[in-house]
Amino acid sequence: MTRGGPVRYTSGTRDTLIVWDGGRDPERVVCLCMPDPLSLLPFALAARHGRLDTFESQQLVAAGITLLQRSALLVRAVSGRRAGIFLPTGPAFLTALAACDGRGALLVNPFATAFDIAWQLADANVGAVFTTTAFAPLLPAEFPTVLLDENPQFANVRARLRSTRVELGTHHGLVLEGDRDAEGQDEECILTYGSPMVGASMSVSLTHRDMLAMGHAAVGAVAMTTADHVLAVLPYSQPAALIESGVAPLLAGARVSTMEQFHAGTALARIVHEHITLVSGDANIFAALTEAIDFRDGDFRNHQLRACRWIGTPPTEFVQERFLALTGVTLQSAT
């Protein structure tokens, strides 16, 4: 390869171009050259330069692309099938979405039982699951897995009785050419299930177009900007939580900090000390936050919250009124 010359490779159905930028490692600057790359959710999120915990969104997405390039085991495992994402809320979630290569991803609730998980993986025709060492024991024996404990530096791919450690590299950036206002491809992006005892009728499938449209709507609803700092308190396996606390802020170029497991006292401390401006949660989250503030005798000073949105069933009238009295912030519906 000559300096400045691109090397093209194909990962699944997506054409990807790696560009050598001067004297840098050619694997550190990644440029995607595909029809409307920003019409796919992960790449649209990378294009806005937001942050997910301590990582830039471009770095996380670039790690997912590199994983596909360097792991033939993974490519074979998901060929013609969906991928699964069984992860706590955090940066690895975005890497996993990118490594799904535009195909549909089954989002598995981190609190699901082994029975539920096995049923969903079989019904959704999942070929491999992105997960962690802590979560992996809940998966069916010898199911192909990608362990993202060391994301975005390394991944461990286990399939066909083989295990390979994949170096994901240190990426300087992800160069994306496309329409930032692209509507999104009308292809499946995520799939989730309700109770497996009810059957596939409880499944919910959303396209890249759906996810981007709802993400942009959430951005507009609270006038989200790059100055905002969002605290993600619900699992990203819930589509509404992923949209409100993941897709929307990253589309706005904002910063997202995550909680793998919600604790009201910890959340209040982080809201104050990390200068959180936006929180989306369900009725139970806001009831717990309200109770925790009351436990402090209403001492919740110096916070910078400017908007809070509830998902699903609305909080009780008491919680809404009390939360407003304690914080000065009105709870809004996210629907």
Residue pairs with C-beta under 8 A, 6 or more apart in sequence:
1 7
1 20
1 26
3 20
3 22
3 23
4 19
4 20
4 22
5 20
6 17
6 18
6 19
6 20
6 31
7 17
7 18
7 20
7 26
8 15
8 16
8 17
8 18
8 33
9 16
9 18
9 69
10 16
11 65
11 68
11 69
11 75
11 101
12 68
12 75
12 78
12 79
12 101
12 102
12 103
13 101
13 102
14 32
14 34
14 101
14 102
15 33
15 34
16 30
16 32
16 33
16 34
16 65
16 69
17 30
17 31
17 32
17 33
18 26
18 27
18 29
18 30
18 31
19 26
19 29
19 30
19 31
19 175
20 26
20 29
21 28
21 29
21 172
24 172
25 169
27 66
27 169
27 171
28 169
28 170
28 171
28 172
29 171
29 172
29 173
29 175
30 62
30 65
30 66
30 171
30 173
30 174
30 175
31 174
31 175
31 176
31 177
32 43
32 65
32 174
32 175
32 176
32 177
33 177
36 178
36 179
36 182
36 185
37 43
37 176
37 177
37 178
38 44
38 47
38 176
38 178
38 179
38 180
38 182
39 178
39 179
39 182
39 183
39 184
39 185
39 208
39 209
39 212
40 102
40 184
40 185
40 208
41 97
41 184
41 189
41 208
41 211
41 212
41 247
42 61
42 64
42 94
42 97
42 98
42 100
43 61
43 98
43 174
43 176
43 178
44 180
44 182
44 184
44 212
44 251
45 57
45 61
45 94
45 246
45 247
45 250
45 251
46 57
46 58
46 60
46 61
46 62
46 98
46 174
46 176
47 176
47 178
47 180
48 57
48 180
48 250
48 251
48 252
48 253
49 56
49 57
49 58
49 226
49 253
50 56
50 57
50 226
50 249
50 250
50 251
50 252
50 253
50 254
50 255
50 256
51 57
51 255
51 256
52 60
52 90
52 91
52 94
52 246
52 250
52 256
52 258
53 90
53 91
53 256
53 257
53 258
54 91
55 91
55 152
57 94
57 250
58 171
58 173
58 174
59 152
59 171
59 174
60 91
60 94
60 95
60 98
60 151
60 152
61 94
61 95
61 98
61 174
62 98
62 152
62 169
62 171
62 173
62 174
63 95
63 98
63 151
63 152
63 155
63 168
63 169
63 171
64 94
64 95
64 96
64 97
64 98
64 99
64 100
65 98
65 99
65 174
66 166
66 168
66 169
66 171
67 74
67 95
67 99
67 146
67 155
67 157
67 166
67 168
68 74
68 75
68 99
68 101
70 166
70 167
70 168
71 146
71 155
71 157
71 164
71 166
73 144
73 157
73 159
73 160
73 162
73 164
74 99
74 128
74 144
74 146
74 157
74 159
76 159
77 127
77 128
77 144
77 159
78 100
78 101
78 103
78 127
78 128
79 127
80 127
81 103
81 125
81 126
81 127
82 103
82 104
82 105
82 106
82 124
82 125
82 126
82 127
82 191
83 96
83 99
83 100
83 103
83 104
83 105
83 106
83 126
83 127
83 128
83 129
83 130
84 105
84 106
84 108
84 120
84 121
84 124
84 126
84 128
84 129
84 130
84 131
85 93
85 96
85 97
85 100
85 105
85 106
85 107
85 108
85 129
85 130
85 131
85 237
86 108
86 110
86 117
86 129
86 130
86 131
86 135
86 138
86 139
87 93
87 96
87 110
87 130
87 131
87 132
87 135
87 148
87 236
88 110
88 132
88 135
88 235
88 260
88 261
89 232
89 234
89 235
89 236
89 241
89 258
89 259
89 260
90 258
90 260
91 151
91 152
91 258
92 130
92 132
92 148
92 151
92 152
93 236
93 242
93 246
94 246
94 250
95 130
95 148
95 151
95 152
95 168
96 105
96 130
96 146
96 148
97 105
99 130
99 146
102 185
102 187
102 208
103 187
103 188
104 187
104 188
104 189
104 190
104 191
104 205
105 189
105 190
105 191
106 120
106 121
106 124
106 126
106 190
106 191
106 192
106 193
107 190
107 191
107 192
107 236
107 237
107 238
107 239
107 242
108 117
108 120
108 121
108 129
108 237
109 116
109 235
109 237
109 238
110 135
110 235
110 237
111 235
112 120
112 138
113 138
114 138
114 139
115 196
116 193
116 195
116 196
117 138
117 139
117 140
118 139
118 140
119 196
120 126
120 193
120 196
121 129
121 139
121 140
121 143
123 193
123 196
123 200
123 203
124 191
124 193
124 203
127 144
128 143
128 144
128 145
128 146
128 159
129 139
129 143
129 144
129 145
129 146
130 145
130 146
130 148
131 139
131 145
131 146
131 147
131 148
132 147
132 148
132 149
133 147
133 149
136 145
136 147
139 145
142 161
144 157
144 158
144 159
144 160
145 157
145 158
145 159
146 155
146 156
146 157
146 158
147 155
147 156
147 157
147 158
148 155
149 156
150 156
151 168
152 168
152 171
153 167
153 168
153 170
154 165
154 166
154 167
154 168
155 165
155 166
155 168
156 163
156 164
156 165
156 166
157 163
157 164
157 166
182 212
183 209
183 212
183 213
184 207
184 208
184 209
184 210
184 211
184 212
184 213
185 207
185 208
185 209
186 207
186 208
186 209
187 207
187 208
188 205
188 206
188 207
189 206
189 207
189 208
189 210
189 211
190 205
190 206
190 211
190 239
190 242
191 203
191 204
191 205
191 206
192 203
192 204
192 237
192 238
192 239
193 200
193 202
193 203
193 204
194 202
194 203
194 204
195 202
204 239
206 214
206 239
211 243
211 247
212 247
212 251
214 243
214 247
215 243
215 247
215 248
215 251
216 248
216 251
218 224
218 243
218 244
218 247
218 248
218 309
218 334
219 248
219 249
219 251
219 252
221 309
221 332
221 334
222 278
222 306
222 307
222 309
222 332
224 248
224 249
224 252
224 254
224 278
225 252
225 253
225 254
226 252
226 253
226 254
227 254
227 277
228 249
228 252
228 254
228 255
228 277
228 278
229 254
229 255
229 256
229 257
229 274
229 275
229 276
229 277
229 278
230 245
230 249
230 254
230 255
230 256
230 257
230 276
230 277
230 278
230 279
230 280
231 245
231 257
231 258
231 259
231 267
231 270
231 271
231 274
231 276
231 278
231 279
232 241
232 245
232 246
232 256
232 257
232 258
232 259
233 245
233 259
233 262
233 267
233 279
233 280
233 281
233 285
234 241
234 245
234 262
234 280
234 281
234 282
234 285
234 311
235 241
236 242
236 245
236 246
238 311
240 311
240 312
240 334
240 335
241 280
241 311
244 280
244 309
244 311
244 334
245 256
245 280
246 256
249 255
249 256
249 278
250 256
254 278
257 270
257 274
257 276
259 266
259 267
259 270
262 281
262 285
262 288
264 288
264 289
264 291
264 292
265 292
267 279
267 289
267 292
268 289
268 292
268 293
268 296
268 300
270 276
271 279
271 303
271 305
272 300
272 302
272 303
275 304
276 303
276 304
276 305
277 304
277 305
277 306
277 307
278 305
278 306
278 307
278 308
278 309
279 285
279 305
279 308
279 309
280 308
280 309
280 310
280 311
280 334
281 289
281 308
281 310
281 311
282 310
282 311
282 312
282 313
283 310
283 312
283 313
283 314
283 315
283 316
283 319
286 308
286 310
286 315
286 319
286 320
286 323
286 331
287 315
287 316
287 319
289 323
290 319
290 322
290 323
290 326
293 299
293 300
293 323
293 326
293 327
294 322
294 326
298 326
300 326
300 327
303 327
305 327
305 329
306 329
307 329
307 332
308 323
308 327
308 329
308 330
308 331
308 332
309 331
309 332
309 333
309 334
310 331
310 332
310 333
310 334
311 334
311 335
314 320
314 331
314 333
315 323
315 331
319 331
320 330
320 331
323 329
323 331
324 330
324 331
